[in-house]
């Protein structure tokens, strides 16, 4: 009987350690992605870059 409790205790500790330090530890949201939530934007999709190009074209 002691072995069963020890086994259950080891499984519980392993689960808690996995939850604390596993692959999704410190994730930003439930989807598992870290960071600010914005994907990198290329220069041709960046509104500030396009606005600056338009301003340079008209100057």
CHARMM-style PDB file with segment names, atoms N, HN, CA, C and O in Angstrom:
ATOM      1  N   UNK     1       0.824  -1.195   0.000  1.00  0.00      PROA
ATOM      2  CA  UNK     1       0.000   0.000   0.000  1.00  0.00      PROA
ATOM      3  C   UNK     1       0.871   1.263   0.000  1.00  0.00      PROA
ATOM      4  O   UNK     1       0.515   2.263  -0.624  1.00  0.00      PROA
ATOM      5  N   UNK     2       1.990   1.216   0.687  1.00  0.00      PROA
ATOM      6  HN  UNK     2       2.279   0.404   1.193  1.00  0.00      PROA
ATOM      7  CA  UNK     2       2.893   2.356   0.746  1.00  0.00      PROA
ATOM      8  C   UNK     2       3.455   2.668  -0.630  1.00  0.00      PROA
ATOM      9  O   UNK     2       3.657   3.830  -0.982  1.00  0.00      PROA
ATOM     10  N   UNK     3       3.705   1.622  -1.401  1.00  0.00      PROA
ATOM     11  HN  UNK     3       3.541   0.678  -1.114  1.00  0.00      PROA
ATOM     12  CA  UNK     3       4.242   1.820  -2.752  1.00  0.00      PROA
ATOM     13  C   UNK     3       3.239   2.528  -3.662  1.00  0.00      PROA
ATOM     14  O   UNK     3       3.629   3.317  -4.523  1.00  0.00      PROA
ATOM     15  N   UNK     4       1.986   2.256  -3.477  1.00  0.00      PROA
ATOM     16  HN  UNK     4       1.670   1.615  -2.778  1.00  0.00      PROA
ATOM     17  CA  UNK     4       0.951   2.912  -4.287  1.00  0.00      PROA
ATOM     18  C   UNK     4       0.905   4.405  -3.968  1.00  0.00      PROA
ATOM     19  O   UNK     4       0.832   5.235  -4.875  1.00  0.00      PROA
ATOM     20  N   UNK     5       0.946   4.747  -2.673  1.00  0.00      PROA
ATOM     21  HN  UNK     5       1.005   4.073  -1.937  1.00  0.00      PROA
ATOM     22  CA  UNK     5       0.954   6.164  -2.303  1.00  0.00      PROA
ATOM     23  C   UNK     5       2.220   6.870  -2.784  1.00  0.00      PROA
ATOM     24  O   UNK     5       2.163   8.019  -3.221  1.00  0.00      PROA
ATOM     25  N   UNK     6       3.347   6.194  -2.706  1.00  0.00      PROA
ATOM     26  HN  UNK     6       3.394   5.261  -2.351  1.00  0.00      PROA
ATOM     27  CA  UNK     6       4.600   6.776  -3.189  1.00  0.00      PROA
ATOM     28  C   UNK     6       4.528   7.002  -4.695  1.00  0.00      PROA
ATOM     29  O   UNK     6       4.965   8.038  -5.195  1.00  0.00      PROA
ATOM     30  N   UNK     7       3.980   6.039  -5.406  1.00  0.00      PROA
ATOM     31  HN  UNK     7       3.625   5.197  -5.000  1.00  0.00      PROA
ATOM     32  CA  UNK     7       3.845   6.170  -6.863  1.00  0.00      PROA
ATOM     33  C   UNK     7       2.922   7.337  -7.221  1.00  0.00      PROA
ATOM     34  O   UNK     7       3.242   8.127  -8.109  1.00  0.00      PROA
ATOM     35  N   UNK     8       1.796   7.451  -6.546  1.00  0.00      PROA
ATOM     36  HN  UNK     8       1.536   6.809  -5.825  1.00  0.00      PROA
ATOM     37  CA  UNK     8       0.864   8.554  -6.801  1.00  0.00      PROA
ATOM     38  C   UNK     8       1.521   9.893  -6.452  1.00  0.00      PROA
ATOM     39  O   UNK     8       1.331  10.880  -7.162  1.00  0.00      PROA
ATOM     40  N   UNK     9       2.287   9.930  -5.368  1.00  0.00      PROA
ATOM     41  HN  UNK     9       2.441   9.128  -4.790  1.00  0.00      PROA
ATOM     42  CA  UNK     9       2.991  11.154  -4.986  1.00  0.00      PROA
ATOM     43  C   UNK     9       4.029  11.555  -6.019  1.00  0.00      PROA
ATOM     44  O   UNK     9       4.152  12.738  -6.338  1.00  0.00      PROA
ATOM     45  N   UNK    10       4.772  10.604  -6.545  1.00  0.00      PROA
ATOM     46  HN  UNK    10       4.672   9.643  -6.287  1.00  0.00      PROA
ATOM     47  CA  UNK    10       5.771  10.898  -7.576  1.00  0.00      PROA
ATOM     48  C   UNK    10       5.112  11.410  -8.844  1.00  0.00      PROA
ATOM     49  O   UNK    10       5.606  12.345  -9.473  1.00  0.00      PROA
ATOM     50  N   UNK    11       4.004  10.802  -9.218  1.00  0.00      PROA
ATOM     51  HN  UNK    11       3.603  10.041  -8.707  1.00  0.00      PROA
ATOM     52  CA  UNK    11       3.272  11.255 -10.412  1.00  0.00      PROA
ATOM     53  C   UNK    11       2.763  12.679 -10.200  1.00  0.00      PROA
ATOM     54  O   UNK    11       2.850  13.511 -11.103  1.00  0.00      PROA
ATOM     55  N   UNK    12       2.230  12.964  -9.008  1.00  0.00      PROA
ATOM     56  HN  UNK    12       2.159  12.288  -8.274  1.00  0.00      PROA
ATOM     57  CA  UNK    12       1.715  14.313  -8.729  1.00  0.00      PROA
ATOM     58  C   UNK    12       2.838  15.344  -8.757  1.00  0.00      PROA
ATOM     59  O   UNK    12       2.659  16.433  -9.302  1.00  0.00      PROA
ATOM     60  N   UNK    13       3.983  15.022  -8.182  1.00  0.00      PROA
ATOM     61  HN  UNK    13       4.129  14.137  -7.739  1.00  0.00      PROA
ATOM     62  CA  UNK    13       5.114  15.955  -8.193  1.00  0.00      PROA
ATOM     63  C   UNK    13       5.623  16.159  -9.609  1.00  0.00      PROA
ATOM     64  O   UNK    13       5.928  17.285 -10.002  1.00  0.00      PROA
ATOM     65  N   UNK    14       5.719  15.083 -10.381  1.00  0.00      PROA
ATOM     66  HN  UNK    14       5.471  14.168 -10.062  1.00  0.00      PROA
ATOM     67  CA  UNK    14       6.168  15.203 -11.769  1.00  0.00      PROA
ATOM     68  C   UNK    14       5.210  16.080 -12.581  1.00  0.00      PROA
ATOM     69  O   UNK    14       5.646  16.892 -13.398  1.00  0.00      PROA
ATOM     70  N   UNK    15       3.920  15.916 -12.356  1.00  0.00      PROA
ATOM     71  HN  UNK    15       3.565  15.257 -11.693  1.00  0.00      PROA
ATOM     72  CA  UNK    15       2.932  16.732 -13.067  1.00  0.00      PROA
ATOM     73  C   UNK    15       3.070  18.208 -12.692  1.00  0.00      PROA
ATOM     74  O   UNK    15       3.041  19.077 -13.564  1.00  0.00      PROA
ATOM     75  N   UNK    16       3.219  18.488 -11.410  1.00  0.00      PROA
ATOM     76  HN  UNK    16       3.242  17.782 -10.702  1.00  0.00      PROA
ATOM     77  CA  UNK    16       3.359  19.879 -10.969  1.00  0.00      PROA
ATOM     78  C   UNK    16       4.647  20.510 -11.507  1.00  0.00      PROA
ATOM     79  O   UNK    16       4.641  21.672 -11.913  1.00  0.00      PROA
ATOM     80  N   UNK    17       5.740  19.762 -11.513  1.00  0.00      PROA
ATOM     81  HN  UNK    17       5.745  18.818 -11.183  1.00  0.00      PROA
ATOM     82  CA  UNK    17       6.982  20.277 -12.081  1.00  0.00      PROA
ATOM     83  C   UNK    17       6.853  20.529 -13.585  1.00  0.00      PROA
ATOM     84  O   UNK    17       7.371  21.518 -14.101  1.00  0.00      PROA
ATOM     85  N   UNK    18       6.162  19.631 -14.276  1.00  0.00      PROA
ATOM     86  HN  UNK    18       5.741  18.827 -13.856  1.00  0.00      PROA
ATOM     87  CA  UNK    18       5.962  19.801 -15.720  1.00  0.00      PROA
ATOM     88  C   UNK    18       5.118  21.048 -15.988  1.00  0.00      PROA
ATOM     89  O   UNK    18       5.407  21.803 -16.916  1.00  0.00      PROA
ATOM     90  N   UNK    19       4.083  21.267 -15.185  1.00  0.00      PROA
ATOM     91  HN  UNK    19       3.848  20.654 -14.430  1.00  0.00      PROA
ATOM     92  CA  UNK    19       3.244  22.453 -15.356  1.00  0.00      PROA
ATOM     93  C   UNK    19       4.018  23.732 -15.044  1.00  0.00      PROA
ATOM     94  O   UNK    19       3.792  24.758 -15.687  1.00  0.00      PROA
ATOM     95  N   UNK    20       4.913  23.690 -14.083  1.00  0.00      PROA
ATOM     96  HN  UNK    20       5.097  22.857 -13.561  1.00  0.00      PROA
ATOM     97  CA  UNK    20       5.662  24.871 -13.677  1.00  0.00      PROA
ATOM     98  C   UNK    20       6.800  25.188 -14.640  1.00  0.00      PROA
ATOM     99  O   UNK    20       7.052  26.358 -14.927  1.00  0.00      PROA
ATOM    100  N   UNK    21       7.482  24.180 -15.137  1.00  0.00      PROA
ATOM    101  HN  UNK    21       7.277  23.230 -14.904  1.00  0.00      PROA
ATOM    102  CA  UNK    21       8.675  24.398 -15.947  1.00  0.00      PROA
ATOM    103  C   UNK    21       8.582  23.795 -17.342  1.00  0.00      PROA
ATOM    104  O   UNK    21       9.591  23.710 -18.041  1.00  0.00      PROA
ATOM    105  N   UNK    22       7.398  23.376 -17.756  1.00  0.00      PROA
ATOM    106  HN  UNK    22       6.578  23.445 -17.187  1.00  0.00      PROA
ATOM    107  CA  UNK    22       7.216  22.722 -19.049  1.00  0.00      PROA
ATOM    108  C   UNK    22       7.304  23.685 -20.213  1.00  0.00      PROA
ATOM    109  O   UNK    22       7.651  24.852 -20.029  1.00  0.00      PROA
ATOM    110  N   UNK    23       6.994  23.209 -21.412  1.00  0.00      PROA
ATOM    111  HN  UNK    23       6.713  22.261 -21.561  1.00  0.00      PROA
ATOM    112  CA  UNK    23       7.158  24.017 -22.622  1.00  0.00      PROA
ATOM    113  C   UNK    23       6.285  25.272 -22.660  1.00  0.00      PROA
ATOM    114  O   UNK    23       6.653  26.235 -23.332  1.00  0.00      PROA
ATOM    115  N   UNK    24       5.160  25.300 -21.975  1.00  0.00      PROA
ATOM    116  HN  UNK    24       4.861  24.518 -21.428  1.00  0.00      PROA
ATOM    117  CA  UNK    24       4.289  26.471 -22.020  1.00  0.00      PROA
ATOM    118  C   UNK    24       4.473  27.380 -20.806  1.00  0.00      PROA
ATOM    119  O   UNK    24       3.666  28.286 -20.595  1.00  0.00      PROA
ATOM    120  N   UNK    25       5.507  27.161 -20.010  1.00  0.00      PROA
ATOM    121  HN  UNK    25       6.163  26.426 -20.182  1.00  0.00      PROA
ATOM    122  CA  UNK    25       5.730  27.992 -18.823  1.00  0.00      PROA
ATOM    123  C   UNK    25       6.039  29.417 -19.244  1.00  0.00      PROA
ATOM    124  O   UNK    25       6.902  29.632 -20.095  1.00  0.00      PROA
ATOM    125  N   UNK    26       5.361  30.384 -18.672  1.00  0.00      PROA
ATOM    126  HN  UNK    26       4.660  30.210 -17.980  1.00  0.00      PROA
ATOM    127  CA  UNK    26       5.604  31.788 -18.985  1.00  0.00      PROA
ATOM    128  C   UNK    26       4.984  32.242 -20.286  1.00  0.00      PROA
ATOM    129  O   UNK    26       5.363  33.285 -20.819  1.00  0.00      PROA
ATOM    130  N   UNK    27       4.040  31.484 -20.809  1.00  0.00      PROA
ATOM    131  HN  UNK    27       3.732  30.636 -20.376  1.00  0.00      PROA
ATOM    132  CA  UNK    27       3.431  31.892 -22.071  1.00  0.00      PROA
ATOM    133  C   UNK    27       2.525  33.090 -21.877  1.00  0.00      PROA
ATOM    134  O   UNK    27       1.997  33.319 -20.789  1.00  0.00      PROA
ATOM    135  N   UNK    28       2.352  33.851 -22.947  1.00  0.00      PROA
ATOM    136  HN  UNK    28       2.781  33.664 -23.831  1.00  0.00      PROA
ATOM    137  CA  UNK    28       1.567  35.069 -22.877  1.00  0.00      PROA
ATOM    138  C   UNK    28       0.080  34.792 -22.845  1.00  0.00      PROA
ATOM    139  O   UNK    28      -0.678  35.565 -22.259  1.00  0.00      PROA
ATOM    140  N   UNK    29      -0.346  33.725 -23.452  1.00  0.00      PROA
ATOM    141  HN  UNK    29       0.269  33.097 -23.928  1.00  0.00      PROA
ATOM    142  CA  UNK    29      -1.767  33.458 -23.515  1.00  0.00      PROA
ATOM    143  C   UNK    29      -2.051  31.979 -23.617  1.00  0.00      PROA
ATOM    144  O   UNK    29      -1.133  31.160 -23.575  1.00  0.00      PROA
ATOM    145  N   UNK    30      -3.330  31.631 -23.752  1.00  0.00      PROA
ATOM    146  HN  UNK    30      -4.076  32.297 -23.786  1.00  0.00      PROA
ATOM    147  CA  UNK    30      -3.685  30.217 -23.811  1.00  0.00      PROA
ATOM    148  C   UNK    30      -3.219  29.528 -25.082  1.00  0.00      PROA
ATOM    149  O   UNK    30      -3.190  28.298 -25.137  1.00  0.00      PROA
ATOM    150  N   UNK    31      -2.849  30.305 -26.123  1.00  0.00      PROA
ATOM    151  HN  UNK    31      -2.873  31.303 -26.078  1.00  0.00      PROA
ATOM    152  CA  UNK    31      -2.391  29.679 -27.356  1.00  0.00      PROA
ATOM    153  C   UNK    31      -0.932  29.256 -27.287  1.00  0.00      PROA
ATOM    154  O   UNK    31      -0.446  28.582 -28.196  1.00  0.00      PROA
ATOM    155  N   UNK    32      -0.221  29.637 -26.227  1.00  0.00      PROA
ATOM    156  HN  UNK    32      -0.615  30.185 -25.489  1.00  0.00      PROA
ATOM    157  CA  UNK    32       1.145  29.223 -26.048  1.00  0.00      PROA
ATOM    158  C   UNK    32       2.184  30.109 -26.705  1.00  0.00      PROA
ATOM    159  O   UNK    32       3.376  29.817 -26.609  1.00  0.00      PROA
ATOM    160  N   UNK    33       1.787  31.154 -27.352  1.00  0.00      PROA
ATOM    161  HN  UNK    33       0.819  31.392 -27.430  1.00  0.00      PROA
ATOM    162  CA  UNK    33       2.732  32.056 -27.989  1.00  0.00      PROA
ATOM    163  C   UNK    33       3.213  33.099 -27.002  1.00  0.00      PROA
ATOM    164  O   UNK    33       2.428  33.662 -26.240  1.00  0.00      PROA
ATOM    165  N   UNK    34       4.514  33.351 -27.024  1.00  0.00      PROA
ATOM    166  HN  UNK    34       5.152  32.893 -27.643  1.00  0.00      PROA
ATOM    167  CA  UNK    34       5.073  34.371 -26.153  1.00  0.00      PROA
ATOM    168  C   UNK    34       5.222  35.663 -26.920  1.00  0.00      PROA
ATOM    169  O   UNK    34       5.193  35.679 -28.151  1.00  0.00      PROA
ATOM    170  N   UNK    35       5.383  36.743 -26.185  1.00  0.00      PROA
ATOM    171  HN  UNK    35       5.408  36.730 -25.186  1.00  0.00      PROA
ATOM    172  CA  UNK    35       5.618  38.028 -26.829  1.00  0.00      PROA
ATOM    173  C   UNK    35       4.430  38.950 -26.729  1.00  0.00      PROA
ATOM    174  O   UNK    35       3.493  38.700 -25.970  1.00  0.00      PROA
ATOM    175  N   UNK    36       4.473  40.008 -27.494  1.00  0.00      PROA
ATOM    176  HN  UNK    36       5.234  40.210 -28.111  1.00  0.00      PROA
ATOM    177  CA  UNK    36       3.453  41.040 -27.388  1.00  0.00      PROA
ATOM    178  C   UNK    36       2.185  40.707 -28.156  1.00  0.00      PROA
ATOM    179  O   UNK    36       1.193  41.427 -28.042  1.00  0.00      PROA
ATOM    180  N   UNK    37       2.193  39.639 -28.930  1.00  0.00      PROA
ATOM    181  HN  UNK    37       2.998  39.054 -29.023  1.00  0.00      PROA
ATOM    182  CA  UNK    37       1.007  39.286 -29.687  1.00  0.00      PROA
ATOM    183  C   UNK    37       1.037  39.792 -31.117  1.00  0.00      PROA
ATOM    184  O   UNK    37       0.176  39.425 -31.915  1.00  0.00      PROA
ATOM    185  N   UNK    38       2.018  40.633 -31.461  1.00  0.00      PROA
ATOM    186  HN  UNK    38       2.718  40.931 -30.812  1.00  0.00      PROA
ATOM    187  CA  UNK    38       2.138  41.125 -32.828  1.00  0.00      PROA
ATOM    188  C   UNK    38       3.194  40.320 -33.565  1.00  0.00      PROA
ATOM    189  O   UNK    38       4.270  40.050 -33.032  1.00  0.00      PROA
ATOM    190  N   UNK    39       2.880  39.945 -34.774  1.00  0.00      PROA
ATOM    191  HN  UNK    39       2.005  40.164 -35.207  1.00  0.00      PROA
ATOM    192  CA  UNK    39       3.862  39.280 -35.608  1.00  0.00      PROA
ATOM    193  C   UNK    39       4.777  40.324 -36.213  1.00  0.00      PROA
ATOM    194  O   UNK    39       4.382  41.483 -36.346  1.00  0.00      PROA
ATOM    195  N   UNK    40       6.003  39.939 -36.587  1.00  0.00      PROA
ATOM    196  HN  UNK    40       6.323  38.998 -36.480  1.00  0.00      PROA
ATOM    197  CA  UNK    40       6.880  40.900 -37.247  1.00  0.00      PROA
ATOM    198  C   UNK    40       6.250  41.391 -38.546  1.00  0.00      PROA
ATOM    199  O   UNK    40       5.633  40.629 -39.291  1.00  0.00      PROA
ATOM    200  N   UNK    41       6.423  42.670 -38.790  1.00  0.00      PROA
ATOM    201  HN  UNK    41       6.924  43.289 -38.186  1.00  0.00      PROA
ATOM    202  CA  UNK    41       5.822  43.281 -39.973  1.00  0.00      PROA
ATOM    203  C   UNK    41       6.937  43.614 -40.947  1.00  0.00      PROA
ATOM    204  O   UNK    41       7.920  44.259 -40.583  1.00  0.00      PROA
ATOM    205  N   UNK    42       6.779  43.169 -42.192  1.00  0.00      PROA
ATOM    206  HN  UNK    42       5.980  42.645 -42.487  1.00  0.00      PROA
ATOM    207  CA  UNK    42       7.746  43.502 -43.224  1.00  0.00      PROA
ATOM    208  C   UNK    42       7.614  44.959 -43.625  1.00  0.00      PROA
ATOM    209  O   UNK    42       6.581  45.576 -43.364  1.00  0.00      PROA
ATOM    210  N   UNK    43       8.645  45.528 -44.258  1.00  0.00      PROA
ATOM    211  HN  UNK    43       9.484  45.027 -44.470  1.00  0.00      PROA
ATOM    212  CA  UNK    43       8.591  46.948 -44.615  1.00  0.00      PROA
ATOM    213  C   UNK    43       7.439  47.285 -45.559  1.00  0.00      PROA
ATOM    214  O   UNK    43       6.901  48.390 -45.500  1.00  0.00      PROA
ATOM    215  N   UNK    44       7.058  46.361 -46.417  1.00  0.00      PROA
ATOM    216  HN  UNK    44       7.496  45.463 -46.465  1.00  0.00      PROA
ATOM    217  CA  UNK    44       5.975  46.659 -47.349  1.00  0.00      PROA
ATOM    218  C   UNK    44       4.597  46.605 -46.682  1.00  0.00      PROA
ATOM    219  O   UNK    44       3.608  47.025 -47.283  1.00  0.00      PROA
ATOM    220  N   UNK    45       4.522  46.100 -45.467  1.00  0.00      PROA
ATOM    221  HN  UNK    45       5.325  45.759 -44.979  1.00  0.00      PROA
ATOM    222  CA  UNK    45       3.258  46.056 -44.724  1.00  0.00      PROA
ATOM    223  C   UNK    45       3.227  47.032 -43.559  1.00  0.00      PROA
ATOM    224  O   UNK    45       2.203  47.164 -42.888  1.00  0.00      PROA
ATOM    225  N   UNK    46       4.333  47.715 -43.314  1.00  0.00      PROA
ATOM    226  HN  UNK    46       5.164  47.608 -43.860  1.00  0.00      PROA
ATOM    227  CA  UNK    46       4.427  48.631 -42.184  1.00  0.00      PROA
ATOM    228  C   UNK    46       3.817  49.976 -42.574  1.00  0.00      PROA
ATOM    229  O   UNK    46       4.328  50.625 -43.486  1.00  0.00      PROA
ATOM    230  N   UNK    47       2.739  50.420 -41.915  1.00  0.00      PROA
ATOM    231  HN  UNK    47       2.324  49.892 -41.174  1.00  0.00      PROA
ATOM    232  CA  UNK    47       2.081  51.672 -42.292  1.00  0.00      PROA
ATOM    233  C   UNK    47       2.999  52.886 -42.179  1.00  0.00      PROA
ATOM    234  O   UNK    47       2.918  53.801 -42.999  1.00  0.00      PROA
ATOM    235  N   UNK    48       3.878  52.902 -41.163  1.00  0.00      PROA
ATOM    236  HN  UNK    48       3.944  52.159 -40.497  1.00  0.00      PROA
ATOM    237  CA  UNK    48       4.797  54.041 -41.019  1.00  0.00      PROA
ATOM    238  C   UNK    48       5.783  54.097 -42.185  1.00  0.00      PROA
ATOM    239  O   UNK    48       6.082  55.173 -42.702  1.00  0.00      PROA
ATOM    240  N   UNK    49       6.277  52.950 -42.586  1.00  0.00      PROA
ATOM    241  HN  UNK    49       6.034  52.076 -42.165  1.00  0.00      PROA
ATOM    242  CA  UNK    49       7.208  52.895 -43.711  1.00  0.00      PROA
ATOM    243  C   UNK    49       6.525  53.371 -44.994  1.00  0.00      PROA
ATOM    244  O   UNK    49       7.097  54.151 -45.755  1.00  0.00      PROA
ATOM    245  N   UNK    50       5.305  52.900 -45.227  1.00  0.00      PROA
ATOM    246  HN  UNK    50       4.840  52.266 -44.609  1.00  0.00      PROA
ATOM    247  CA  UNK    50       4.583  53.305 -46.438  1.00  0.00      PROA
ATOM    248  C   UNK    50       4.258  54.796 -46.419  1.00  0.00      PROA
ATOM    249  O   UNK    50       4.329  55.461 -47.452  1.00  0.00      PROA
ATOM    250  N   UNK    51       3.905  55.315 -45.260  1.00  0.00      PROA
ATOM    251  HN  UNK    51       3.847  54.774 -44.421  1.00  0.00      PROA
ATOM    252  CA  UNK    51       3.623  56.741 -45.135  1.00  0.00      PROA
ATOM    253  C   UNK    51       4.882  57.562 -45.432  1.00  0.00      PROA
ATOM    254  O   UNK    51       4.815  58.595 -46.097  1.00  0.00      PROA
ATOM    255  N   UNK    52       6.025  57.092 -44.933  1.00  0.00      PROA
ATOM    256  HN  UNK    52       6.079  56.253 -44.392  1.00  0.00      PROA
ATOM    257  CA  UNK    52       7.283  57.787 -45.188  1.00  0.00      PROA
ATOM    258  C   UNK    52       7.642  57.726 -46.680  1.00  0.00      PROA
ATOM    259  O   UNK    52       8.136  58.710 -47.230  1.00  0.00      PROA
ATOM    260  N   UNK    53       7.405  56.599 -47.331  1.00  0.00      PROA
ATOM    261  HN  UNK    53       7.005  55.799 -46.883  1.00  0.00      PROA
ATOM    262  CA  UNK    53       7.668  56.494 -48.762  1.00  0.00      PROA
ATOM    263  C   UNK    53       6.779  57.463 -49.544  1.00  0.00      PROA
ATOM    264  O   UNK    53       7.239  58.119 -50.479  1.00  0.00      PROA
ATOM    265  N   UNK    54       5.517  57.546 -49.158  1.00  0.00      PROA
ATOM    266  HN  UNK    54       5.144  57.013 -48.399  1.00  0.00      PROA
ATOM    267  CA  UNK    54       4.602  58.458 -49.831  1.00  0.00      PROA
ATOM    268  C   UNK    54       5.053  59.901 -49.635  1.00  0.00      PROA
ATOM    269  O   UNK    54       5.008  60.697 -50.573  1.00  0.00      PROA
ATOM    270  N   UNK    55       5.484  60.241 -48.436  1.00  0.00      PROA
ATOM    271  HN  UNK    55       5.521  59.594 -47.674  1.00  0.00      PROA
ATOM    272  CA  UNK    55       5.968  61.585 -48.154  1.00  0.00      PROA
ATOM    273  C   UNK    55       7.225  61.890 -48.979  1.00  0.00      PROA
ATOM    274  O   UNK    55       7.360  62.995 -49.504  1.00  0.00      PROA
ATOM    275  N   UNK    56       8.132  60.939 -49.096  1.00  0.00      PROA
ATOM    276  HN  UNK    56       8.022  60.041 -48.669  1.00  0.00      PROA
ATOM    277  CA  UNK    56       9.348  61.150 -49.887  1.00  0.00      PROA
ATOM    278  C   UNK    56       9.016  61.303 -51.366  1.00  0.00      PROA
ATOM    279  O   UNK    56       9.666  62.073 -52.072  1.00  0.00      PROA
ATOM    280  N   UNK    57       8.026  60.586 -51.830  1.00  0.00      PROA
ATOM    281  HN  UNK    57       7.497  59.959 -51.257  1.00  0.00      PROA
ATOM    282  CA  UNK    57       7.646  60.641 -53.249  1.00  0.00      PROA
ATOM    283  C   UNK    57       7.078  62.023 -53.581  1.00  0.00      PROA
ATOM    284  O   UNK    57       7.334  62.549 -54.664  1.00  0.00      PROA
ATOM    285  N   UNK    58       6.321  62.606 -52.674  1.00  0.00      PROA
ATOM    286  HN  UNK    58       6.113  62.178 -51.794  1.00  0.00      PROA
ATOM    287  CA  UNK    58       5.690  63.891 -52.917  1.00  0.00      PROA
ATOM    288  C   UNK    58       6.627  65.071 -52.656  1.00  0.00      PROA
ATOM    289  O   UNK    58       6.323  66.188 -53.074  1.00  0.00      PROA
ATOM    290  N   UNK    59       7.744  64.858 -51.982  1.00  0.00      PROA
ATOM    291  HN  UNK    59       7.990  63.950 -51.642  1.00  0.00      PROA
ATOM    292  CA  UNK    59       8.701  65.945 -51.706  1.00  0.00      PROA
ATOM    293  C   UNK    59       9.675  66.159 -52.833  1.00  0.00      PROA
ATOM    294  OT1 UNK    59      10.536  67.035 -52.747  1.00  0.00      PROA
TER     295      UNK     59
END
